[in-house]
Amino acid sequence: MTNIILVVDDEPANLSLATDVLESGGFTVLVSQSAEHALSILGEIDVDLVLLDAMMPGTDGFQMCQLMKKTPEYRDIPVIFMTGLSGQKDIVQAFDAGSVDYIVKPIQPAELLARVKTHLKNAQNTKYVYRAIDFSGHHFLASDVSGNLLWFTPQIPTMLDHTLTKGISCLPKDAMQWLLSCIQEPALADVRYRQPGRNDDFDIELSFMGQPDPGEYLIRLSIAKKGQEIACLQKRLGLTLREAEVLFWIAKGKTNRDIAEILSISHRTVNKHLEQSYVKIGVENRAAATARVLQALLT
C-alpha cells in the first residue's frame, strides 16, 4: 500500500512539479489549490503527509497548518512547508504552526523525496507505538487544562463513540471539572471520573495519570462492564447475585421501583434484598450502601 501525499499550492506549475517528483518516488499524490479544499479532502481521505505552500489566497498555509494541529483527526499528519519564503520569521512561523519541516523553493527532487520518506517513517513509528499501547489493553488521551484533547491512542474514538467528547475534540463540562480538581488538588488525583456509556451495559472511567509535560495532562480510559462489576460486588462483599444487582443499581441512583422494573422483580423483593445486603455489608442506609459499593468497585 503506497502512502498518500496531499500537495497544497495555488500555482498549477508547482503542483505539477511536486506531483512528478512524488510519483517517481512511488507515492500516490492528491492536489489542491486552496486550504479550504485541502481540508475537505482531509475529511474524506486518510492522507499520510501534507506538502503545503505558505502564501495562498484566502486561508494561507500557516493558518491551515494551525487548523490541522487543532483537529485531533488531522493532528498527527506531518506537514512540510514548501514555499518561496526564506526569511527566518517565516520559517519560525511555520514551525510554530506545527510543521515538521520547511523546504524553500525551487525544490530539489532528491532532497524532497528524502525529507518526505523520513517524516513518513517517523509518523509511522509513532502510530506503531500508539497501536502497541492499545493492543496491550491500555488506552490513553492527553488534555490541556481547558479539556481540549491534545492526542489520543487509536482506539479512543471508537471506545468513546462521541459519548465523552464533542466531536472527539474536548472533554465535556463535568469531565473538565473533574480534571481541574485533579490538577488543583493532588490529593484528589486518585478519584476516578465515571460516566454511563452508550447504553446501560457499561460505564466509561477516566483515571488521572499525571502531567508528563507542561500544559499536558495524561488520562487513562477504561470500560467497566456491568456484568463484571456485579461479579466483583458478589466476590468482594459476599453477596448473592441478586443482592449484588440490587446494590449496583442503588449506587447508580435508581429508586426501588426503578430497580424492580430493571430486574423484573417485585418492589417487595427489592426491599428484602436490600435489608439482607445492608446487614452483610454493615450499613444502615442507601447513602452508606452507595459509598460501600463504590469503594469495592474502585479499589
C-alpha positions as CSV (number, residue, x, y, z in Angstrom):
1,M,0.0,0.0,0.0
2,T,1.5,3.3,-1.1
3,N,1.5,6.4,1.1
4,I,-0.9,9.2,0.1
5,I,0.6,12.7,-0.1
6,L,-1.6,15.8,-0.4
7,V,0.1,18.8,-2.1
8,V,-1.5,22.2,-1.5
9,D,-0.4,25.1,-3.7
10,D,-2.3,27.7,-5.6
11,E,0.2,27.6,-8.6
12,P,-0.6,24.8,-11.1
13,A,3.1,24.6,-12.2
14,N,4.2,23.9,-8.6
15,L,1.6,21.2,-8.2
16,S,2.7,19.6,-11.5
17,L,6.4,19.6,-10.5
18,A,5.7,18.2,-7.0
19,T,3.4,15.5,-8.4
20,D,6.0,14.3,-10.9
21,V,8.7,14.1,-8.2
22,L,6.5,12.3,-5.7
23,E,5.0,9.9,-8.2
24,S,8.6,9.0,-9.3
25,G,9.2,8.0,-5.6
26,G,6.2,5.6,-5.7
27,F,3.7,7.8,-3.8
28,T,0.1,8.4,-4.5
29,V,-0.5,12.2,-4.9
30,L,-3.6,14.3,-4.3
31,V,-3.5,18.0,-5.2
32,S,-5.4,21.1,-4.1
33,Q,-5.2,24.8,-4.9
34,S,-6.7,26.1,-1.7
35,A,-6.6,25.4,2.0
36,E,-10.4,25.2,2.2
37,H,-10.5,22.4,-0.5
38,A,-7.5,20.7,1.1
39,L,-9.2,20.5,4.5
40,S,-12.3,19.0,2.8
41,I,-10.0,16.3,1.3
42,L,-8.6,15.5,4.7
43,G,-12.1,15.0,6.0
44,E,-12.7,12.3,3.4
45,I,-9.4,10.6,2.7
46,D,-6.7,9.2,5.0
47,V,-3.7,11.3,4.0
48,D,-0.2,10.3,5.2
49,L,1.6,13.7,4.7
50,V,0.8,17.2,3.5
51,L,3.2,19.4,1.4
52,L,1.9,22.9,2.0
53,D,2.6,26.3,0.3
54,A,2.6,29.2,2.7
55,M,1.1,32.1,0.7
56,M,-2.3,31.3,-0.8
57,P,-5.5,33.3,-1.3
58,G,-8.0,33.0,1.5
59,T,-6.7,30.8,4.3
60,D,-2.9,30.7,4.0
61,G,-0.7,27.7,4.7
62,F,0.2,28.9,8.2
63,Q,-3.5,29.1,9.1
64,M,-4.2,25.7,7.6
65,C,-1.4,24.1,9.5
66,Q,-2.7,25.6,12.7
67,L,-6.2,24.3,12.0
68,M,-4.9,20.8,11.3
69,K,-3.0,20.8,14.6
70,K,-6.1,21.9,16.5
71,T,-8.1,19.0,15.0
72,P,-7.3,15.6,16.6
73,E,-8.2,13.7,13.5
74,Y,-5.6,15.6,11.5
75,R,-3.1,16.5,14.2
76,D,-0.7,13.6,13.7
77,I,-0.4,14.1,9.9
78,P,3.1,15.5,9.3
79,V,3.1,18.9,7.4
80,I,6.1,20.0,5.3
81,F,6.1,23.6,4.1
82,M,7.2,24.0,0.5
83,T,7.4,27.7,-0.2
84,G,9.4,30.6,-1.8
85,L,9.5,32.4,1.6
86,S,13.1,32.1,3.0
87,G,13.0,34.7,5.8
88,Q,13.8,33.5,9.4
89,K,10.5,34.9,10.6
90,D,8.6,32.8,8.0
91,I,10.5,29.6,9.0
92,V,9.8,30.2,12.7
93,Q,6.1,30.8,12.0
94,A,5.9,27.6,10.1
95,F,7.3,25.5,12.9
96,D,5.2,27.4,15.5
97,A,2.2,26.4,13.4
98,G,3.1,22.8,13.9
99,S,5.0,21.8,10.8
100,V,7.8,19.2,10.9
101,D,10.0,20.6,8.1
102,Y,10.5,23.6,5.8
103,I,11.7,23.5,2.2
104,V,12.5,26.6,0.2
105,K,11.7,26.6,-3.5
106,P,12.9,25.8,-6.0
107,I,12.7,22.2,-4.8
108,Q,15.4,19.7,-5.3
109,P,13.8,16.4,-6.2
110,A,16.2,14.1,-4.3
111,E,16.1,16.3,-1.2
112,L,12.2,16.4,-1.3
113,L,11.9,12.7,-1.5
114,A,14.4,12.1,1.3
115,R,12.6,14.5,3.6
116,V,9.2,13.0,2.8
117,K,10.4,9.5,3.4
118,T,12.0,10.4,6.7
119,H,8.9,12.1,8.1
120,L,6.6,9.4,6.9
121,K,8.8,6.8,8.7
122,N,8.7,8.9,11.9
123,A,5.0,9.3,11.7
124,Q,4.5,5.5,11.1
125,N,6.7,4.7,14.1
126,T,4.5,6.9,16.3
127,K,1.4,5.1,15.0
128,Y,3.0,1.8,15.8
129,V,3.7,2.9,19.4
130,Y,0.1,4.0,19.8
131,R,-1.3,0.8,18.4
132,A,1.0,-1.3,20.6
133,I,-0.3,0.6,23.7
134,D,-3.9,0.0,22.6
135,F,-3.2,-3.7,21.8
136,S,-1.8,-4.2,25.3
137,G,-5.2,-3.0,26.7
138,H,-4.1,0.4,27.8
139,H,-5.9,3.4,26.3
140,F,-4.8,7.0,26.9
141,L,-5.6,10.5,26.0
142,A,-3.9,13.8,26.8
143,S,-5.7,17.1,27.5
144,D,-4.8,20.7,28.3
145,V,-6.1,22.5,31.3
146,S,-9.2,23.5,29.4
147,G,-10.1,20.0,28.4
148,N,-9.0,20.2,24.8
149,L,-7.7,16.9,23.6
150,L,-4.0,17.1,22.5
151,W,-3.6,13.5,21.4
152,F,-5.1,10.0,22.0
153,T,-4.4,6.4,21.2
154,P,-6.2,5.0,18.1
155,Q,-9.0,3.1,19.9
156,I,-10.1,6.1,21.9
157,P,-12.6,7.5,19.3
158,T,-14.2,4.0,18.9
159,M,-14.4,3.5,22.6
160,L,-15.9,6.9,23.2
161,D,-18.2,6.9,20.2
162,H,-18.7,10.6,20.9
163,T,-20.0,9.7,24.4
164,L,-17.4,11.7,26.2
165,T,-16.3,14.2,23.6
166,K,-17.8,16.9,21.4
167,G,-16.6,15.6,18.0
168,I,-13.6,14.0,19.7
169,S,-12.0,17.4,20.3
170,C,-12.6,18.1,24.0
171,L,-13.9,16.7,27.3
172,P,-17.5,17.6,28.4
173,K,-18.0,20.1,31.1
174,D,-18.3,17.7,34.0
175,A,-15.2,15.8,33.0
176,M,-13.3,19.1,32.6
177,Q,-14.3,20.0,36.2
178,W,-13.1,16.6,37.4
179,L,-9.7,17.2,35.6
180,L,-9.4,20.6,37.0
181,S,-10.0,19.2,40.5
182,C,-7.2,16.6,40.0
183,I,-4.8,19.3,38.8
184,Q,-5.6,21.8,41.6
185,E,-5.8,19.2,44.4
186,P,-3.2,16.5,44.1
187,A,-5.0,14.6,46.9
188,L,-7.9,14.1,44.5
189,A,-5.8,12.6,41.7
190,D,-6.9,9.1,42.8
191,V,-10.5,9.9,42.3
192,R,-11.8,8.5,39.1
193,Y,-14.4,10.0,36.8
194,R,-17.2,7.8,35.6
195,Q,-20.0,8.3,33.1
196,P,-22.5,5.9,31.5
197,G,-21.7,4.6,28.1
198,R,-24.0,4.4,25.1
199,N,-26.3,2.1,26.9
200,D,-26.6,0.6,30.4
201,D,-24.1,-2.2,29.6
202,F,-21.0,-0.3,30.6
203,D,-19.5,2.8,32.1
204,I,-16.6,4.9,30.9
205,E,-14.0,5.5,33.5
206,L,-11.2,8.1,33.4
207,S,-8.2,8.0,35.6
208,F,-5.8,10.9,36.1
209,M,-2.2,9.7,35.4
210,G,-0.2,13.0,35.9
211,Q,1.5,15.8,33.9
212,P,4.2,14.4,31.6
213,D,4.8,17.9,30.0
214,P,3.9,21.5,30.9
215,G,0.3,22.1,29.9
216,E,-0.4,18.4,29.1
217,Y,-2.3,16.1,31.4
218,L,-2.4,12.3,30.8
219,I,-5.6,10.4,31.3
220,R,-6.3,6.7,31.1
221,L,-9.6,5.5,29.8
222,S,-11.2,2.1,30.6
223,I,-14.5,0.5,30.1
224,A,-16.3,-1.1,33.1
225,K,-18.9,-3.6,32.0
226,K,-21.9,-4.0,34.3
227,G,-21.6,-7.8,34.5
228,Q,-18.0,-7.6,35.6
229,E,-18.9,-5.1,38.3
230,I,-21.7,-7.1,39.6
231,A,-19.5,-10.2,39.8
232,C,-16.9,-8.0,41.6
233,L,-19.5,-6.9,44.2
234,Q,-20.5,-10.6,44.8
235,K,-17.0,-11.6,45.4
236,R,-15.8,-8.6,47.5
237,L,-18.9,-8.0,49.6
238,G,-20.0,-11.6,49.9
239,L,-23.4,-11.1,48.2
240,T,-25.7,-13.3,46.2
241,L,-26.1,-12.4,42.5
242,R,-29.5,-10.7,43.1
243,E,-28.2,-8.8,46.1
244,A,-25.3,-7.5,44.1
245,E,-27.6,-6.5,41.3
246,V,-29.8,-4.5,43.6
247,L,-26.9,-2.7,45.3
248,F,-25.3,-2.0,42.0
249,W,-28.4,-0.1,40.8
250,I,-28.8,1.6,44.2
251,A,-25.3,3.0,43.7
252,K,-26.5,4.3,40.3
253,G,-29.1,6.3,42.0
254,K,-32.1,4.2,40.9
255,T,-35.2,4.0,43.1
256,N,-36.6,0.7,44.4
257,R,-39.4,0.9,41.8
258,D,-36.8,1.5,39.1
259,I,-34.8,-1.5,40.2
260,A,-37.9,-3.7,40.3
261,E,-38.6,-2.8,36.7
262,I,-35.0,-3.3,35.6
263,L,-34.6,-6.7,37.2
264,S,-38.2,-7.8,36.6
265,I,-38.9,-8.5,40.2
266,S,-41.4,-7.1,42.7
267,H,-40.9,-4.0,44.8
268,R,-41.2,-6.1,47.9
269,T,-38.4,-8.4,46.7
270,V,-36.2,-5.4,46.2
271,N,-36.8,-4.4,49.8
272,K,-36.0,-7.8,51.0
273,H,-32.7,-8.0,49.2
274,L,-31.8,-4.5,50.4
275,E,-32.4,-5.5,54.0
276,Q,-30.2,-8.6,53.7
277,S,-27.5,-6.6,51.9
278,Y,-27.3,-3.9,54.5
279,V,-26.7,-6.5,57.2
280,K,-24.0,-8.2,55.1
281,I,-22.0,-5.1,54.3
282,G,-22.6,-3.4,57.7
283,V,-24.5,-0.3,56.6
284,E,-27.9,1.2,57.6
285,N,-29.0,3.4,54.7
286,R,-28.8,3.9,50.9
287,A,-26.1,6.6,51.1
288,A,-23.8,4.4,53.1
289,A,-24.5,1.4,50.8
290,T,-23.6,3.5,47.8
291,A,-20.3,4.6,49.4
292,R,-19.5,0.9,50.2
293,V,-20.3,-0.2,46.6
294,L,-18.1,2.5,45.1
295,Q,-15.3,1.7,47.4
296,A,-15.5,-2.0,46.5
297,L,-15.5,-1.2,42.7
298,L,-12.8,1.4,42.7
299,T,-10.2,-0.3,44.9
